[in-house]
Structure formats: C-alpha cells, structure tokens
C-alpha cells in the first residue's frame, strides 16, 4: 500500500526537514504510533482479557489458566466430570 503524497505533506507541514530523522523527530513519532496501533489491533483480535492477579505475599502472577485449576491440579472444566 502506497502512502498518499497529501498525507506525507500533512505530516511534514511545519517541520524542519532536517529534523525528521533526528532523535524524537517525525520518524520516531511515526514508529511509536505505528507500533502502538499494531499492538492495539493484536490485543483486540485476541479478544477481551482479564487482568492478572497478584499474590500479595510473593508478588507472583497467576494467569487465567492456573486460576481455572483446582488444588489437585485438574481443570474444573474437564470432560470426565
């Protein structure tokens, strides 16, 4: 997909062309914005997620899979009842 010249002109408007590739310049801003957009799209395609629970005493995280298992290590959702 080609980027439209009008879009590029809009991005460059009011900027010093010499600073486009400098640290924290337009290129860095675009790179950050694109990365955030991709991550957001990836998260949205994976469906809703629940926040991880933290054990206060150890600071360890418990993900959704471990919270579904009972104390004997078997899933509460087993097919064998």
Secondary structure, 3 states (H helix, E strand, C coil): CCCCHHHHHHHHCCCCHHHCCCCCCHHHHHHHHHHHHHHHHHHHHCCCCCCCEECCCCCCEECHHHHCECCCCCECCCCCC
